Amino acid sequence: MTILILGANGFIGNSLVEKLCKESKYDLYAMDLSSNNIEEYKDHSNFTFVEGDININSEWIEYHIKKCDIIIPLVAIATPNIYVKDPLRVFNLDFESNLKIVKWVAKYNKRIIFPSTSEVYGMCSDENFNEYSSNLVLGPVHKSRWIYSASKQLLDRVIIAYGERGDLSYNLFRPFNWIGPRLDTLEQAQLGNGRVMTIFIYNLLNQKDIILVDGGKQSRSFTDIDDGINALVGIIDKNDINGKIFNIGNPKNSISIKKLATILIERYNILSQNRYSGKIKIKTQNEFYGNGYEDISVRVPDINEAKKHLDWEPKVKLSDSIDKTIEYYLKQRF
Ligand code: UGA
């Protein structure tokens, strides 16, 4: 099976490369702007990596889409701070650049496994978000936080339309707050361009205050990267699931951001043999992100589709996931 992975050095990409390189049944072709997270796999006989920008190396990409069985385009900006500060960059990369790839996949009638997002459900009020019945609820257009969700949603719809016309086969997967080592860099977290897990860990490592947006009562269902990658490999390996959409998340790990901060402080104090001396402070959404932000208060996946078709369910406990993430960043601190 030949697989093209675009964005192979990113959080999902590098963990997927690590997993697939261990098995000789896959021939992998991959591109990213850099390769620091996948150095050790570069000499694997079944892994071909090219350093490059998906917006520049069009010929290479089109050629490899034609050559491969499965295309997994993972290149995207996925941090809320950038949705608000630079929405056009998000649109250009997450939508426009990926649309070109989807069109080539359709041209050569290939299979795409596309990373949609939990964010497509927006402020949906369902207790558990379902792939086929939940409404996608976004705020007004001047709230640019939703540009990521809207970009992904429209690409989901384009892929489905091509699929219905028989131009490609597809699966969409929706990660729900995957966490683990290499989620964001500490430099990104320092600039506020990381996800909450890495921002909080950066604060702990540097004795900076932790900011709870709106008091941190909003919650997320955190999912271990290893569970996420196992689901993704399940999708790759199945050839009778064309057209299916999968939420990949851990409903048992739904906790408030305030609770996350408390657990992280507790575990940091134990694992680092240091004491966090910063404070927990509260800011409004507006103070923290600016006027273009709007939050999601509860986000829990319905994972019955993945259980049924992939014979998958998440196994890693939140405490184990948090510990291994802290331990990784303790080694990375700068
Ligand atoms: C994320 C991102 O949009 C994507 O990475 C991804 O597609 C998606 O979720 C997912 O993986 O499911 P979100 O969960 O809102 O969205 O992003 P975070 O930056 O991790 O924020 C989580 C919560 O923590 C938000 O309510 C935010 O306001 C809060 N937060 C963040 C704080 O209270 N303090 C901080 O310092 C940072």
Residues whose N, C-alpha, C, O or C-beta is under 5 A from the ligand:
A	BS01	UGA	A78 T79 P80 T117 S118 E119 P175 F176 N177 W178 G194 R195 V196 M197 I199 I211 L212 V213 Q218 I257 D295 I296
